[in-house]
Amino acid sequence: MSLYSLTKPLLFRLPPETAHSIAHTLLRAFQHTPLRSLVQNRFHVSDPRLEIDAFGQTFPNPVGLAAGFDKNAEIPPAMAALGFGSIEVGGVTAHPQEGNPRPRMFRLREDSALINRMGLNNQGASTVGARLAETSVDVPVGVNIAKSEHVDPESAPEDYCLTYEAVAGGADFFVVNISCPNSQGFEALQNRDSMAAILGALKERGAAPLLVKLSPDLPEPAVDDALAIVEEFDLDGIVATNTTTERPASLRSPNRAEEGGLSGKPIEASATRMVRYVAERTDVPVVGVGGVETAADAYRKIRAGASLVQLYTGIVYQGPTVARDINRGLLELLDRDGFECVGDAVGADIR
């Protein structure tokens, strides 16, 4: 049995946010010790077949850490040591935010899922930007930038630009979050005019590489509008998708009635469908997010058109070896299907 399988029952007795804070504390401590090198040697899967180029960056493997796990850019070295090929920190806002009242995160154990209504709690762009400027890791680090709670939609473009400028010096790519379901005012940002205003302002400030993160709850016409804007403003990529406010009928956990964004295994199939829908209609790289726990999950998104995948909930249920295990499994799947590298498998199911 793994160490995580032994400690997981104890962690799951704690409130989810408390368990997350304990994990963060341990990761912050270990990343500044010689243990980090030992962990990196054990968890890294170094194989050129896993390397992939996307939006001007070279990723050592396609398995990335999704936004939300490291909101304040405190543990990129630790997560890189655990084998992740990229790290997206945030969501970050121009000013510090406390987020929503607790409890605001819930496990759905029977469903391998989480519901969160964190509300974009973070220490603010200046703090995150300064921290990133002092952080050195050998994998690309992106920043998820979001609208501040108190800012009205009309002022959102300038607010996003303030956040971008505060973090620009320490990041390798930037993800525009217009789809957070847990903070007020985001619904109004997903119409065509609002998206165009925000993305146009960021492009004028020189934000690049620039990606946009879409909601899984958008109807197809709204997705088509978003893709048209991606083309119009020559964006570098699309992240598909954020958490969902939908509640599949298959959910069994008593916590299924909690408000917030659902993530994890129950949205794996719908997120993969969104990846495919987007990949069929755009030429920019797609980052597939939603329900990735295993190599098979990641491979389905890759074959559906994702150049990269990200996960968060999968760490909670599978533990700290999840990136290593997925990368090892991807190599086996590439061999099985006769692909020379992961790039050859991208979009295999839509060609």
Secondary structure, 3 states (H helix, E strand, C coil): CCHHHHHHHHHCCCCHHHHHHHHHHHHHHHCCCCHHHHHHHHHCCCCHHHCEEECCEEECCCEEECCCCCCCCCCHHHHHHCCCCEEEEEEECCCCECCCCCCCEEEEHHHCEEEECCCCCECCHHHHHHHHHCCCCCCCEEEEECCCCCCCHHHHHHHHHHHHHHHHHHCCEEEEECCCCCCCCCHHHHCHHHHHHHHHHHHHCCCCCEEEEECCCCCHHHHHHHHHHHHHCCCCEEEECCCECCCCCCCCCHHHHCCCEEEEHHHHHHHHHHHHHHHCCCCCCEEEECCCCCHHHHHHHHHCCEEEEEECHHHHHHCCCHHHHHHHHHHHHHHHHCCCCHHHHCCCCCC
